[in-house]
Amino acid sequence: MKTNQLRNRIITHFIGLTLLISVLYGILSFIFAYKVEDRFFYLLLKDEQTTVQRQIAENLIPDPKLDFIKYYPSADVLPVQVKLALQQTPNQREFSTDDGLYYHLHDMQPGYLVAEVSDHLVVRQFKEGMIYLLFILLSILVLISIAVAITSHRLAKQLLKPLDKIMTILDNAPVEKLPQDFAKQFKNDEIGTFALTLESALARIKTFINREQNFTRDVSHELRTPITISQGALTLLQQTNLDDKQQQLVQRIANAQQQIEQSLEMLLSLAREELNAHKPCKLLPLVENSILQQYQYLIDPNIDIEVNIEKKQIVKADHTQLLILLNNLIGNAFKYTSRGAVSIAYSNDILSISDTGRGICTSLKNNVLEAGVKGEHSSGLGQGLNIVKRLCEQMKIDFSITSSSNGTHVQLKFK
C-alpha cells in the first residue's frame, strides 16, 4: 500500500507540475503579447516624432502620417481625460478611460504625440481566441502528461517490483524466524545490493536475538535452582524452635526471597517479551504488600503513610508485574522522603503515588526514564524507573511523572 501511495504521488506531482508549467506559460504568453504590442506603438510614435520634427523645422503645420496619432503642442491642449491622468501620474505613458478608449502618450519636449489605439489593440481583439488556443494546448499537454505518467507508473512498477518482493518476504516471515538466504534471488544491481545488505543486517539481528534468548534460558535455569534450595531451607528453618527475634529475621528473609523470585519472573518476562493475560486483581492488597516490603522506612516517625483505595477496588493487570511496578514506585517514594508523607490514592482509573521528598534533579528530568540514569544521591543502578516504563508499556498502562523540589507525583492510568 505504501508503494502504491508513492507511485500515485509521483503521478499526481507529475501532472500537477505539467499544469503549473502550462498555466505559467499561458500567463507569460499574454505578458509577451502585450509587451510586443506596446513596443509596436512606441516605435510608431518614435517614427511619427521624426516626421513631426521635420515638419516643424520646415515651418509646416505638424501633421502625423497615421490618422489615429495627433500632435499637441502643450499639455494644456491634451484631451481632458489624458491631461487629468497625466497630472495624477506624470511618468505614465499609457492611459485608459472610462468610455473604453486607450491612449499611448509620447513626450516630444516640446509637445506631445497621442495615439488613440482602441481600434488597433490586436491582443485585446484576439484575447478570447488566445485563451481558447491556450486551453486546447493545455488539454493536449495534460493528455500527454497523463500518458507519460501512466508509462512512468508502469516503469516504476517494474523497477519497484524487486522491492515489493523483499517486502513480501519480510511480511510473510514468522516473528520467531527472520528470513535468510533471500538476496541471491535478485539481480546484481542496486536492489540486489540492498537485499544483500538487509540480509546481512537480519543475520546479525538473529545472532543477537539467539544470544539474548540463550542468556534468558541460562539465567532462568541457573537462578531458579538456588532460589528453590534456599526456599526449602527457609521452610525447614521456620519449623525449628526459634525465638521471636529469630522468627522475625527469618520472615524478613522469606519476604526478600519472595521478592527476588517475583523480580526474576518479571525480568525474564520482559526479556522474552511475553504478553501475559491480564486478569482482574484487587489493588489494595498489592499496595499493602508493597508498603510492608518497605519495613525499614515504616519505623521512621517523620514519615506518614496515607492510603486512599477502596477495599473492593479491582484493576486489570498482571498480578506479579503490577506488584514489581508498585515496589519500585512506592520504594522510591519512601527512599527519597526524609520528612512528610507518602500518599497513595486511586480515583477514576488513576493510581497516584506522591511524596514530599527532594524531587528529581532538574538535569535528569528529561531522561530519568532511561536505563542507567540516576541522581548523585542514589545508591541504586538507575534501572528502577526504566523497568517501570517497560512494565507499563507491556501492560498498556499510561505512565506519567512530575517532580519538583516539593516532591514527586506519579500517575498510572489503567485502561
TORFI-695636 format. One record per residue (C-alpha): residue in three letters; z, x, y. Coordinates in Angstrom, 3 decimals, decimal comma. Example, Ala and Ser with C-alpha at 12.3 -4.5 7.8 and 13.67 -1.06 7.14 Angstrom:
code; pz; px; py
ala; 7,800; 12,300; -4,500
ser; 7,140; 13,670; -1,060
//
This chain:
code; pz; px; py
met; 0,000; 0,000; 0,000
lys; 0,822; 2,784; 2,433
thr; -2,501; 4,480; 1,640
asn; -4,352; 1,226; 2,378
gln; -2,457; 0,887; 5,638
leu; -3,560; 4,409; 6,566
arg; -7,186; 3,595; 5,780
asn; -7,012; 0,337; 7,744
arg; -5,518; 2,167; 10,724
ile; -8,364; 4,694; 10,603
ile; -10,962; 1,897; 10,650
thr; -9,139; -0,025; 13,392
his; -8,795; 3,071; 15,566
phe; -12,448; 3,981; 14,995
ile; -13,695; 0,525; 16,046
gly; -11,241; 0,434; 18,953
leu; -12,436; 3,838; 20,165
thr; -16,060; 2,647; 19,966
leu; -15,218; -0,442; 22,036
leu; -13,340; 1,625; 24,599
ile; -16,188; 4,113; 24,975
ser; -18,700; 1,256; 25,250
val; -16,711; -0,523; 27,953
leu; -16,258; 2,716; 29,884
tyr; -19,986; 3,409; 29,535
gly; -20,787; -0,068; 30,930
ile; -18,456; 0,436; 33,898
leu; -19,926; 3,868; 34,604
ser; -23,441; 2,390; 34,378
phe; -22,610; -0,120; 37,116
ile; -20,983; 2,564; 39,268
phe; -24,011; 4,808; 38,806
ala; -26,410; 1,973; 39,669
tyr; -24,506; 1,127; 42,847
lys; -24,363; 4,793; 43,842
val; -28,122; 5,182; 43,351
glu; -28,794; 2,056; 45,384
asp; -26,529; 3,234; 48,228
arg; -28,193; 6,645; 48,152
phe; -31,609; 4,979; 48,374
phe; -30,651; 3,034; 51,509
tyr; -29,145; 6,165; 53,025
leu; -32,399; 8,084; 52,530
leu; -34,368; 5,208; 54,061
leu; -32,123; 5,246; 57,140
lys; -32,474; 9,035; 57,426
asp; -36,255; 8,669; 57,326
glu; -36,157; 5,937; 59,965
gln; -33,930; 8,157; 62,115
thr; -36,691; 10,766; 62,253
thr; -39,195; 8,105; 63,297
val; -36,942; 6,626; 65,990
gln; -36,017; 10,021; 67,422
arg; -39,705; 10,921; 67,723
gln; -40,431; 7,636; 69,485
ile; -37,576; 8,232; 71,924
ala; -38,851; 11,731; 72,624
glu; -42,312; 10,256; 73,416
asn; -40,716; 7,636; 75,744
leu; -41,734; 4,876; 73,410
ile; -39,683; 1,812; 72,518
pro; -37,742; 2,655; 69,309
asp; -39,191; 0,513; 66,543
pro; -38,311; 1,348; 62,889
lys; -41,145; 1,037; 60,395
leu; -39,186; -1,218; 57,996
asp; -38,603; -4,747; 59,232
phe; -35,065; -5,039; 57,801
ile; -33,891; -1,988; 59,794
lys; -33,034; -2,392; 63,503
tyr; -32,198; 0,151; 66,198
tyr; -29,235; -0,463; 68,552
pro; -28,736; 1,990; 71,436
ser; -24,917; 1,475; 71,540
ala; -22,035; -0,131; 69,671
asp; -21,789; -2,896; 72,271
val; -25,089; -4,452; 71,230
leu; -24,432; -4,320; 67,464
pro; -24,300; -7,619; 65,568
val; -20,945; -9,236; 66,181
gln; -19,693; -9,028; 62,608
val; -20,807; -5,389; 62,247
lys; -19,190; -4,492; 65,583
leu; -15,888; -6,120; 64,595
ala; -15,900; -4,421; 61,205
leu; -16,712; -1,059; 62,822
gln; -13,792; -1,467; 65,244
gln; -11,388; -2,081; 62,322
thr; -12,735; 0,757; 60,153
pro; -14,625; 3,250; 62,338
asn; -15,572; 5,515; 59,426
gln; -17,012; 2,750; 57,234
arg; -20,785; 2,587; 56,908
glu; -21,204; -0,413; 54,599
phe; -20,210; -3,934; 55,632
ser; -20,367; -7,360; 54,028
thr; -19,916; -10,605; 55,927
asp; -18,539; -13,996; 55,010
asp; -22,001; -15,559; 55,062
gly; -23,244; -13,239; 52,293
leu; -25,028; -10,644; 54,413
tyr; -24,743; -6,953; 53,579
tyr; -25,295; -4,138; 56,107
his; -25,770; -0,385; 55,931
leu; -24,976; 1,460; 59,170
his; -26,218; 4,897; 60,227
asp; -24,821; 6,615; 63,341
met; -27,607; 8,492; 65,185
gln; -25,446; 9,673; 68,096
pro; -26,561; 8,099; 70,332
gly; -27,432; 4,754; 68,897
tyr; -27,182; 3,125; 65,506
leu; -29,579; 2,123; 62,802
val; -28,535; -1,039; 60,978
ala; -30,181; -2,167; 57,744
glu; -29,629; -5,741; 56,652
val; -30,185; -5,219; 52,917
ser; -29,049; -8,539; 51,464
asp; -32,541; -9,252; 50,105
his; -33,017; -5,724; 48,810
leu; -29,882; -5,307; 46,618
val; -31,511; -4,645; 43,277
val; -28,245; -4,185; 41,368
arg; -26,849; -7,495; 42,592
gln; -30,028; -9,334; 41,611
phe; -30,103; -7,858; 38,152
lys; -26,330; -7,789; 37,567
glu; -26,352; -10,634; 35,064
gly; -29,269; -9,054; 33,230
met; -27,468; -5,721; 33,127
ile; -24,324; -7,372; 31,807
tyr; -26,354; -9,175; 29,155
leu; -28,097; -5,925; 28,187
leu; -24,802; -4,054; 28,032
phe; -23,342; -6,847; 25,901
ile; -26,246; -6,515; 23,469
leu; -25,811; -2,743; 23,375
leu; -22,079; -3,176; 22,872
ser; -22,682; -5,570; 19,966
ile; -25,098; -3,129; 18,372
leu; -22,599; -0,280; 18,786
val; -19,826; -2,406; 17,275
leu; -22,022; -3,236; 14,279
ile; -22,880; 0,442; 13,890
ser; -19,212; 1,405; 14,175
ile; -18,259; -1,198; 11,554
ala; -20,931; 0,163; 9,225
val; -19,748; 3,722; 9,833
ala; -16,123; 2,604; 9,384
ile; -16,944; 0,940; 6,057
thr; -18,724; 4,086; 4,932
ser; -15,787; 6,168; 6,125
his; -13,425; 3,826; 4,273
arg; -15,339; 4,348; 1,051
leu; -15,419; 8,080; 1,631
ala; -11,693; 8,123; 2,437
lys; -11,039; 6,088; -0,707
gln; -12,866; 8,688; -2,760
leu; -11,088; 11,558; -1,012
leu; -7,669; 9,916; -1,362
lys; -8,204; 8,834; -4,953
pro; -6,511; 12,004; -6,297
leu; -3,518; 11,302; -4,051
asp; -3,372; 7,750; -5,407
lys; -3,370; 9,233; -8,890
ile; -0,468; 11,525; -8,006
met; 1,455; 8,542; -6,569
thr; 0,789; 6,569; -9,770
ile; 2,088; 9,460; -11,891
leu; 5,278; 9,664; -9,820
asp; 5,789; 5,883; -9,742
asn; 5,369; 5,499; -13,496
ala; 7,650; 8,397; -14,363
pro; 11,091; 7,260; -15,610
val; 14,068; 8,129; -13,430
glu; 15,641; 10,331; -16,088
lys; 12,439; 12,298; -16,750
leu; 10,424; 13,915; -13,962
pro; 6,669; 14,302; -14,622
gln; 5,394; 17,716; -15,727
asp; 2,052; 19,379; -16,510
phe; 0,003; 16,953; -14,405
ala; -1,574; 19,437; -11,950
lys; -4,265; 20,505; -14,425
gln; -5,846; 17,015; -14,121
phe; -7,036; 17,798; -10,598
lys; -9,813; 19,999; -9,292
asn; -9,142; 23,407; -7,807
asp; -9,168; 22,208; -4,214
glu; -6,603; 21,243; -1,559
ile; -5,413; 18,249; -3,607
gly; -5,154; 20,417; -6,707
thr; -3,110; 22,976; -4,777
phe; -0,833; 20,206; -3,514
ala; -0,410; 18,846; -7,064
leu; 0,421; 22,329; -8,367
thr; 2,991; 22,861; -5,594
leu; 4,513; 19,429; -6,258
glu; 4,671; 20,129; -9,990
ser; 6,461; 23,426; -9,319
ala; 8,953; 21,714; -6,987
leu; 9,639; 18,978; -9,563
ala; 10,204; 21,641; -12,228
arg; 12,816; 23,329; -10,016
ile; 14,447; 19,958; -9,354
lys; 14,529; 19,212; -13,077
thr; 16,171; 22,585; -13,759
phe; 18,777; 21,870; -11,109
ile; 19,450; 18,372; -12,492
asn; 19,825; 19,718; -16,028
arg; 22,256; 22,352; -14,795
glu; 24,308; 19,728; -12,980
gln; 24,291; 17,404; -15,985
asn; 25,422; 20,207; -18,267
phe; 28,171; 21,076; -15,807
thr; 29,302; 17,443; -15,738
arg; 29,421; 17,243; -19,530
asp; 31,269; 20,563; -19,774
val; 33,851; 19,529; -17,178
ser; 34,339; 16,206; -18,920
his; 34,881; 17,887; -22,277
glu; 36,993; 20,821; -21,117
leu; 39,344; 18,858; -18,840
arg; 39,852; 15,763; -20,950
thr; 41,370; 17,754; -23,804
pro; 44,212; 19,421; -21,832
ile; 44,848; 16,143; -19,974
thr; 45,223; 14,317; -23,297
ile; 47,525; 17,040; -24,633
ser; 49,728; 17,062; -21,521
gln; 49,875; 13,253; -21,551
gly; 51,095; 13,298; -25,135
ala; 53,675; 15,926; -24,306
leu; 54,941; 13,820; -21,383
thr; 55,212; 10,785; -23,630
leu; 57,315; 12,735; -26,133
leu; 59,415; 14,215; -23,336
gln; 60,201; 10,775; -21,933
gln; 61,550; 9,762; -25,353
thr; 64,154; 12,556; -25,335
asn; 67,642; 12,405; -23,814
leu; 67,160; 13,141; -20,112
asp; 69,476; 12,596; -17,205
asp; 68,375; 10,541; -14,175
lys; 67,173; 13,560; -12,191
gln; 65,068; 14,782; -15,104
gln; 63,666; 11,303; -15,689
gln; 62,657; 11,153; -12,028
leu; 60,889; 14,522; -12,205
val; 59,106; 13,557; -15,443
gln; 57,964; 10,320; -13,845
arg; 56,517; 12,254; -10,911
ile; 54,613; 14,481; -13,332
ala; 53,355; 11,384; -15,154
asn; 52,168; 9,859; -11,854
ala; 50,415; 13,102; -10,950
gln; 48,910; 13,194; -14,444
gln; 47,548; 9,684; -13,962
gln; 46,177; 10,582; -10,543
ile; 44,406; 13,636; -11,991
glu; 42,849; 11,504; -14,714
gln; 41,679; 8,892; -12,216
ser; 40,269; 11,582; -9,914
leu; 38,429; 13,157; -12,823
glu; 36,860; 9,823; -13,784
met; 35,827; 9,199; -10,191
leu; 34,346; 12,670; -9,647
leu; 32,425; 12,542; -12,904
ser; 31,142; 9,096; -11,973
leu; 29,915; 10,413; -8,621
ala; 28,292; 13,400; -10,297
arg; 26,442; 11,148; -12,751
glu; 25,688; 8,585; -10,015
glu; 26,810; 5,791; -12,311
leu; 26,794; 2,265; -10,956
asn; 29,962; 0,748; -12,336
ala; 30,275; -3,023; -12,435
his; 32,396; -4,163; -9,514
lys; 34,881; -6,720; -10,744
pro; 37,334; -8,677; -8,577
cys; 40,674; -6,901; -8,320
lys; 43,875; -7,571; -6,405
leu; 44,104; -5,414; -3,326
leu; 47,861; -5,365; -2,624
pro; 48,933; -3,712; -5,926
leu; 46,384; -0,941; -5,351
val; 47,631; -0,350; -1,811
glu; 51,277; -0,322; -3,012
asn; 50,381; 2,075; -5,829
ser; 48,655; 4,390; -3,368
ile; 51,637; 4,254; -0,972
leu; 54,056; 5,130; -3,804
gln; 51,969; 8,195; -4,594
gln; 52,850; 9,443; -1,096
tyr; 56,516; 9,605; -2,111
gln; 57,103; 12,915; -0,352
tyr; 56,404; 11,199; 3,008
leu; 58,290; 7,974; 2,324
ile; 61,686; 9,588; 2,814
asp; 60,834; 10,565; 6,395
pro; 62,840; 8,211; 8,684
asn; 60,446; 8,866; 11,590
ile; 57,536; 7,135; 9,855
asp; 57,413; 3,363; 9,414
ile; 55,135; 1,546; 6,971
glu; 53,523; -1,752; 7,904
val; 51,542; -3,654; 5,250
asn; 49,911; -6,977; 6,098
ile; 47,997; -8,043; 2,983
glu; 48,370; -11,315; 1,139
lys; 49,593; -11,066; -2,444
lys; 46,628; -13,023; -3,811
gln; 44,014; -11,124; -1,797
ile; 41,101; -10,118; -4,055
val; 38,235; -7,745; -3,297
lys; 35,152; -6,950; -5,326
ala; 35,210; -3,248; -6,136
asp; 35,713; -0,816; -8,986
his; 39,468; -0,567; -9,595
thr; 39,633; 3,198; -10,191
gln; 37,232; 4,188; -7,432
leu; 38,955; 1,958; -4,891
leu; 42,333; 3,481; -5,783
ile; 40,963; 7,007; -5,285
leu; 39,466; 5,894; -1,968
leu; 42,811; 4,442; -0,842
asn; 44,664; 7,555; -1,988
asn; 42,503; 9,710; 0,277
leu; 42,726; 7,457; 3,335
ile; 46,406; 6,495; 3,033
gly; 47,292; 10,067; 2,080
asn; 45,596; 11,332; 5,263
ala; 47,385; 8,703; 7,343
phe; 50,791; 9,900; 6,100
lys; 49,884; 13,588; 6,101
tyr; 48,866; 13,715; 9,764
thr; 51,549; 11,375; 11,142
ser; 54,816; 13,023; 12,099
arg; 56,243; 10,115; 14,098
gly; 55,327; 6,466; 14,465
ala; 53,827; 4,152; 11,861
val; 51,149; 3,810; 9,227
ser; 49,686; 0,295; 9,321
ile; 47,590; -1,276; 6,577
ala; 46,111; -4,754; 7,045
tyr; 43,373; -6,964; 5,613
ser; 41,545; -9,699; 7,505
asn; 38,038; -11,180; 7,490
asp; 36,876; -8,926; 4,620
ile; 38,007; -5,823; 6,535
leu; 40,730; -3,458; 5,356
ser; 42,215; -1,481; 8,257
ile; 44,280; 1,684; 7,928
ser; 45,794; 3,017; 11,159
asp; 48,216; 5,788; 12,003
thr; 49,818; 7,278; 15,098
gly; 49,093; 10,903; 14,235
arg; 47,463; 13,642; 16,264
gly; 43,950; 12,388; 15,545
ile; 40,808; 14,272; 14,623
cys; 39,775; 17,281; 16,706
thr; 37,076; 16,453; 19,229
ser; 34,852; 19,238; 17,890
leu; 34,932; 17,714; 14,379
lys; 34,318; 14,049; 15,169
asn; 30,535; 14,223; 14,802
asn; 30,560; 15,871; 11,360
val; 34,006; 15,027; 9,976
leu; 32,418; 13,180; 7,019
glu; 30,514; 16,248; 5,842
ala; 31,761; 18,263; 2,877
gly; 33,949; 21,255; 3,712
val; 34,743; 20,161; 7,277
lys; 38,438; 20,304; 8,126
gly; 40,725; 20,923; 11,084
glu; 42,627; 24,131; 11,689
his; 45,912; 22,425; 10,726
ser; 44,515; 21,060; 7,449
ser; 45,775; 22,539; 4,196
gly; 43,060; 20,865; 2,085
leu; 39,484; 21,778; 1,275
gly; 37,809; 19,336; 3,658
gln; 36,413; 17,170; 0,836
gly; 38,521; 14,009; 1,182
leu; 36,526; 12,077; 3,787
asn; 33,239; 13,173; 2,232
ile; 34,421; 11,716; -1,106
val; 35,444; 8,547; 0,734
lys; 31,984; 8,292; 2,301
arg; 30,231; 8,744; -1,054
leu; 32,503; 6,229; -2,773
cys; 31,845; 3,677; -0,034
glu; 28,098; 4,193; -0,382
gln; 28,333; 3,717; -4,146
met; 30,497; 0,584; -3,874
lys; 28,442; -0,854; -0,970
ile; 31,419; -0,781; 1,432
asp; 30,806; -0,291; 5,161
phe; 32,989; 2,579; 6,338
ser; 33,871; 3,440; 9,938
ile; 36,410; 5,764; 11,507
thr; 37,591; 6,183; 15,096
ser; 40,131; 8,678; 16,325
ser; 41,894; 9,781; 19,486
ser; 44,994; 11,692; 20,463
asn; 46,978; 8,483; 19,789
gly; 45,945; 8,248; 16,136
thr; 43,170; 7,412; 13,722
his; 41,803; 3,997; 12,753
val; 39,720; 3,420; 9,598
gln; 37,928; 0,221; 8,604
leu; 36,497; -0,742; 5,220
lys; 34,290; -3,842; 5,252
phe; 33,824; -5,377; 1,807
lys; 30,614; -7,313; 1,115
//
